[in-house]
Amino acid sequence: GIKCPEEISLIGFDDLDWTAVMSPALSVVDQNPYEIGYQAGKLLFERIEGKTEIPQPRIVKIPTEMIMRESTAAPCVRT
């Protein structure tokens, strides 16, 4: 019984086809699955080839994009 976006905003992950055609259209954080897979494979092959003797934790940042649609309301300003 909660109204979206009047009472709650809803945001998902991945810009799948159905997110734009549902009602209200779902706001999403769009990821780049190709780049995620590429970077994961690159790190895996570095380990297999012995380029890193002692695995060190690494942070690999892959940009995302926020796609605002109808499921997200403007923030309320309380006075």
N, C-alpha and C positions, 0 to 999 in steps of 0.2 A: 503493500500500500504506500510505499514511498515514491514520490514523484521525482523523476530525473529530467532535467537538471534543476527543477525548482527547489527541491529539498536536499538533494545530494548530487554531487558531480561524480561521474564515473569515467575512469581512464584505464585502458588496457595496454598490453604490450603486443607488438607486431601489427603491421598494417595489412591485415588479411583482407581479401575481397569483401567479405560480408560486413566488415566494420563500417564501411561507408554507406551501405544500403539499408542497415537496420534503422529503426526509428525509436529514439533519436540516434543519429549517426554517432558512433563511438569515437571519442578522442583517444589517441594512442601515442605511445612512445615507439617510434619506428626504429628497428635495429637493422644492421647490415649482416644477415646471416652468412653471406659469402665471405666477407672480411673476417668474421668471427672464426669460421672454419679454416680460412687461409692461415690466420695467425696461430691457431691451435696446431695445425699441421706443421707449420714452420718450427714451432717450439718442440714438437714431438720428434721431428727429424734431427734437430740439433742434439737432443738427448740420445737418439739412436746412433748418431755418427760420433758421439763422444766429444762434442765441441764444448760441453760443460761437464767438468769432472764431478764437481759437487753441485747439485741443482740449487740454484739460488732463487728465492722467491722473486717474481717479477710482476710488475703491473703493466698490462697492455691495455691502453685506453682506445676504445673504438667509438667514434662519434655516433650519437643517436640524434633523432629529430622528433620534436614534439609536434604532433598534428592535432590541432584543436578543431573539434567538431561540435555538434549540438549537445552532446552529453555532458558538457562542461559549462557551468554558469560563470559569470563574472564574480570575482570575490566580493563578499559583503563588507561594507565599511560600517562598523558600529561606532556610534558617537555617544 
